[in-house]
Amino acid sequence: MKIQNSIKAFEEAQKYIPGGVDSPVRAFKSVGGTPVFIEKGEGAYLYDIDSNRYIDYVQSWGPLIFGHADEKTLEAVTETAKKGLSFGAPTLLETELAKEITDLFDTVDKVRFVNSGTEAVMSAIRLARGYTGRDDIVKFEGCYHGHSDSLLVQAGSGAATFGNPSSPGVPADFTKHTLLARYNDIESVKKCFESSSEIACVILEPIAGNMGLVPADEEFLKELRSLCDENGTLLIFDEVMSGFRASLKGAQGLTDVKPDLVTLGKVIGGGMPVGAFGGREEIMNSLSPEGPVYQAGTLSGNPVAMAAGLSTIKRLKENPDIYEVLENRAKKLVGGMKEAAEKCGIALQIDVRGSMFGFFFNENPVKNFDDALKSDTELFAKFHAAMIERGVYFACSQFEAGFICTETTDELIDETIEKAKEVFGIIK
Ligand SMILES: *Cc1c(COP(=O)(O)O)cnc(C)c1O
């Protein structure tokens, strides 16, 4: 495979952009090699600037549930754009999209739009703190909630539940209110509540997609809910990835546990930069200008982005069967890969939730971040590179989820499994 143009483009980009990318994972650091530069996307396919074609299982990290350059989404975007790109004043589109969302989620009476998942989570946490009058928050190792200061934490030394900054530039004073717990381990959450009586909220990805795909156990979620209720703490579901992906209602379509606040992003913008957070009226009314908790955005509720989201969400609501179709295809994909891997003596842990899928090169089931870290990342890197060579574009890290779009046909999945078979035979 020729990627000369990408190699040149990457060298050039690195002169002007740190690492040559605007989001670190794109640099392929964890798998090695050169990231391919993208010329265009079409349905399930990506095309790079050397004219190589790939079956794309990243789909812009989740947003493109109808695939690349989807005609109806493009139409909504271009029609709206012709009327102007931004007004910084209310439009009907915002209310329309807000209605669609509140209609879908029982727990959401009101919603506010922002421009990214990071912003959605950052704002939801400020709201939770403002509403409860408390400072501490609990997050889980391996869950990603964007790059705001208080969420860039890693485990401290020993048995301490309070986190340390995971990046230079984040003062320890900013993360000292963030307690860290273990995913799917309720005892670790109880410890957090023992070390602090001032916990404003517990935030988690109810279906984690940022340590690879690791769903939360139903029992764990139930116990979390009770712990939060006993302590007057808000429960936040970060569904930036799982929303409109795991099911039409995200993880909330698959569990009986109800959060107090939910954050959305990715699919909600249909490929445009959009985030949102929502919840019960009494909580949401604490937000400025209705209440005292400040939050704002010049481009928030941008009409073009709202139009893309609205078109996407409406179509999903009109075609709820999509999720079963996509889930079956996702199951076929990872099921076929697992079978092929096992024939070569490679252990693969697989899981699927709706249009999200995951696979770990791991001997044992993965329930939390520690388990995920035991995966064979070297083998993954080899697999990733060999699949790219064969025109299949998987996420460039063992610790990312994969995505099926409506254009990922059964034929494309068969083709992918065939190629994976060949690759397992070579890398084993
Ligand atoms: C992607 C993601 C975010 C961050 O969203 P950005 O739009 O990248 O800022 C937050 N939470 C979860 C669960 C995500 O998957």
PDBQT file of the ligand as one rigid body, heavy atoms in Angstrom, charges set to zero:
ROOT
HETATM    1  C1  LIG A 501     -15.888  11.847  23.294  1.00  0.00    +0.000 C 
HETATM    2  C2  LIG A 501     -16.334  11.885  24.690  1.00  0.00    +0.000 A 
HETATM    3  C3  LIG A 501     -16.259  13.050  25.465  1.00  0.00    +0.000 A 
HETATM    4  C4  LIG A 501     -15.618  14.313  24.966  1.00  0.00    +0.000 C 
HETATM    5  O1  LIG A 501     -16.277  14.828  23.866  1.00  0.00    +0.000 OA
HETATM    6  P1  LIG A 501     -15.488  15.873  22.912  1.00  0.00    +0.000 P 
HETATM    7  O2  LIG A 501     -16.527  16.275  21.929  1.00  0.00    +0.000 OA
HETATM    8  O3  LIG A 501     -14.342  15.111  22.347  1.00  0.00    +0.000 OA
HETATM    9  O4  LIG A 501     -15.055  16.998  23.781  1.00  0.00    +0.000 OA
HETATM   10  C5  LIG A 501     -16.787  13.026  26.737  1.00  0.00    +0.000 A 
HETATM   11  N1  LIG A 501     -17.340  11.917  27.236  1.00  0.00    +0.000 NA
HETATM   12  C6  LIG A 501     -17.399  10.778  26.537  1.00  0.00    +0.000 A 
HETATM   13  C7  LIG A 501     -18.046   9.570  27.141  1.00  0.00    +0.000 C 
HETATM   14  C8  LIG A 501     -16.889  10.716  25.239  1.00  0.00    +0.000 A 
HETATM   15  O5  LIG A 501     -16.927   9.557  24.567  1.00  0.00    +0.000 OA
ENDROOT
TORSDOF 0
